[in-house]
């Protein structure tokens, strides 16, 4: 019986479906990585250094606080999310970054920033 349908053998159909899923997963990863790559092109115009918390200095706490900073088109910080770092230091880093100015751009951008606290 000839229905003029295109049919693949089951093993070839499985390989084709697997390749299609792999290509889709790769395309999705590239699409998700693109905004993060494009966001890192905003330069910092003015940087206010963080105030080292007195309690952290006394306890000799050092380290890096990693932040995700959302910047609007005018270069103003509109949101800061703490990604990692010591809690004793992260609040000071958050307060300082809120005062920073970035280069203007064509819309909202997300920039990752590392602030190092050292004695």
C-alpha positions as CSV (number, residue, x, y, z in Angstrom):
1,X,0.0,0.0,0.0
2,X,1.6,3.3,-1.1
3,X,0.3,6.4,0.8
4,X,3.0,8.6,-0.6
5,X,4.1,9.3,3.0
6,X,7.7,9.8,4.0
7,X,8.6,7.2,6.7
8,X,11.9,6.6,8.4
9,X,13.0,3.4,10.0
10,X,12.6,3.5,13.8
11,X,16.3,3.7,14.6
12,X,16.9,6.5,12.0
13,X,13.9,8.3,13.4
14,X,15.3,8.1,16.9
15,X,18.7,9.5,15.7
16,X,17.0,12.3,13.9
17,X,14.9,13.2,16.9
18,X,17.9,13.1,19.2
19,X,19.9,15.4,16.9
20,X,17.0,17.8,16.7
21,X,16.7,17.9,20.5
22,X,20.5,18.5,20.8
23,X,20.3,21.4,18.2
24,X,17.4,22.9,20.0
25,X,19.2,22.7,23.4
26,X,22.3,24.3,21.9
27,X,20.2,27.1,20.3
28,X,18.5,27.7,23.7
29,X,21.8,27.9,25.5
30,X,23.2,30.4,23.0
31,X,20.0,32.5,23.2
32,X,20.2,32.6,27.0
33,X,23.9,33.5,27.0
34,X,23.6,36.4,24.5
35,X,21.9,38.9,26.9
36,X,24.5,38.3,29.6
37,X,27.3,38.8,27.1
38,X,25.8,42.0,25.6
39,X,25.1,43.4,29.1
40,X,28.7,43.4,30.1
41,X,29.7,46.2,27.7
42,X,28.5,49.0,30.0
43,X,31.5,50.9,31.4
44,X,31.5,52.4,34.9
45,X,31.6,56.2,34.8
46,X,31.8,57.0,38.5
47,X,32.5,54.5,41.3
48,X,31.9,55.2,45.0
49,X,34.0,52.9,47.1
50,X,32.1,50.8,49.7
51,X,32.5,51.7,53.4
52,X,34.2,48.7,55.1
53,X,31.9,47.7,58.0
54,X,33.6,48.2,61.3
55,X,32.4,44.9,62.7
56,X,33.8,43.1,59.6
57,X,37.1,44.9,60.1
58,X,37.3,43.9,63.7
59,X,36.5,40.3,62.9
60,X,39.0,40.5,60.0
61,X,36.4,39.4,57.5
62,X,37.7,39.8,53.9
63,X,36.4,38.6,50.6
64,X,34.7,39.3,47.3
65,X,31.0,40.2,47.0
66,X,29.5,39.4,43.6
67,X,26.6,41.6,42.5
68,X,24.2,41.7,39.5
69,X,23.5,45.3,38.8
70,X,20.6,46.5,36.6
71,X,21.3,49.8,34.8
72,X,18.8,51.9,32.9
73,X,19.4,53.7,29.6
74,X,20.7,56.8,31.4
75,X,23.3,54.9,33.3
76,X,21.6,54.9,36.7
77,X,21.5,51.8,38.9
78,X,17.9,50.7,39.3
79,X,18.4,47.3,41.0
80,X,21.2,45.4,42.7
81,X,21.1,41.7,43.5
82,X,23.7,40.0,45.7
83,X,24.9,36.8,44.0
84,X,27.5,35.7,46.5
85,X,29.7,36.9,49.3
86,X,29.8,37.3,53.0
87,X,26.7,38.9,54.5
88,X,28.8,41.2,56.7
89,X,30.2,42.8,53.5
90,X,27.4,42.4,51.0
91,X,25.2,45.2,52.5
92,X,28.0,47.7,52.2
93,X,28.7,46.6,48.6
94,X,25.0,47.0,47.8
95,X,24.8,50.5,49.2
96,X,27.9,51.6,47.3
97,X,26.9,50.2,44.0
98,X,23.5,52.0,44.2
99,X,25.5,55.3,44.0
100,X,27.5,54.3,40.9
101,X,27.0,55.8,37.4
102,X,27.4,53.8,34.2
103,X,27.8,54.8,30.6
104,X,24.5,55.5,28.8
105,X,23.2,52.9,26.5
106,X,20.2,51.8,24.4
107,X,18.0,50.3,27.2
108,X,18.3,48.4,30.4
109,X,21.5,46.3,30.9
110,X,22.5,43.8,33.6
111,X,26.2,44.0,34.6
112,X,28.0,41.7,37.0
113,X,30.3,43.5,39.4
114,X,32.8,42.1,41.9
115,X,33.8,44.2,45.0
116,X,36.8,43.1,47.0
117,X,37.1,43.8,50.7
118,X,40.7,43.4,52.0
119,X,42.4,44.6,55.1
